[in-house]
Amino acid sequence: MNDPYQSQVAVGELRTQEIRPGVHAFIQGDGSWGWSNAGLIHDGGEALLIDTFFTLPQTRRLLSAVASAAPGARVTTVVNTHLNGDHCHGNQLVEGARTITSACGASEVGHEVPAATYEWLQRHPPEGASGRYVTRHFSGFDFSGIQLAPPDVTFNERFDLEVGQTGVELLELGPAHTHGDVAVHVPDASTVFCGDLLFQGDHPVVWSGPLLGWAGACERLLATGATTFVPGHGPVAGRADVERFAEYLLDIHGQASAAADAGLPVEEATAQLKLDAYGELRLPERTLTAVSAVYRERGLPAPGAPLELLGPMARLSELFPHS
């Protein structure tokens, strides 16, 4: 059995990691922009897939890994932890499967950045720092052919189902990363697939918030009693990692709140964050999304939509190390 706490893999690589018999994680790349994780639960010829990938070529590679991990099993259900493209753009390739997500998450689909916009940005990158940022992080992806469909089944708060004889609990824990984040708990495996409720290796992206609510969601992840947590990005984690992530969210919330009280603009507040304790985390410019969320909670001016956040993040990326 693979070590569930094995270190990160290289960009572009896909590693299949057996957590328990019948429960696998698929760890993709280094976990940065567009390199998300997925999960598989299979029992008695049935299989549930947790998330697909950013592009169709990435998802085809995922489905090949699924077939190798669970020979003969048929994926009948896809659970999308949320509807950011790197967790759902490949749904169309899982033919005949029903898709499930939270009702709140499904309602956000119209606000997601469509694949066609990513393609356009690849062909027409903005000038300056934004263009350099787009090129650095997104130029290698092939967004062709993606057709995003709404989920077949939605739920509020909790949805229980079985995969063969294995019980699975879907828990709605947003708003946090997005408004409708879903975690997938497999009690018999003491495992939770967290989606982007948990990031490892990089600073997280905050499309929604509040950060205090997100920290509360981490407490609910821990309250499952699970010992293994598969993040949406980065290597598989343990309980101490979830605790540290919650502490990080509380720290950033406190620093951003103090900056707001001092009247600092969002970009200046982000540049002044004390991040020395998180020196191992990449992409520090993404803290701007967290600061913006705190400012929006307080009714203060702050960017909110992904493309509004791009410019200031890109500028900060050329100031921060480890971007």
ZIKA-V833868 format. One line per field, one symbol per residue. phi: phi as a letter, one per 20 degrees, with the letter a starting at -180 (. if undefined). psi: psi as a letter, one per 40 degrees, with the letter a starting at -180 (. if undefined). A space follows every 50 residues. Layout:
# ZIKA-V833868
phi=???
psi=???
This chain:
# ZIKA-V833868
phi=.fffdfffdfgnecdecfebgnccddddlenfgndedbbbccamndbddd mddfcfgffffffffffffcgnfdfdcddefadfgfdbfegfeefneedc bffffffegfefffgffgfffffcfffmfffffgffdcfeedefnfcedf feccbcmbbdbcdmdefcdedecefbfcfcgcddddgfdlcceelefcdc ncffddecnfffffgfffffffffnfdcceffbnfgcdfffffffffggf fffffffffffenffgfffffegedgfdfeeelffffgffffffffgeme fafcfgffeggffffffedffme
psi=hihefiiiiiheihhhhhdihehiihhhaeeahegiiiihhihfeiihhh iaadiddddddddddddddgheihhehhhhdifideeededdegheiihh iiddddeedeeihidddddddddgiiiaddddddddeedeiheiehhhii idhiihdihiiihbehihhhhheiicdadfihihhgddefihheaeehih diiihgdcaiddddddddddddeeeiehhhidhaiiiadddddddddddd dddddddddddeeiiddddddeihedefeehifddeeddddddddddefi hiididddeddddddddediif.
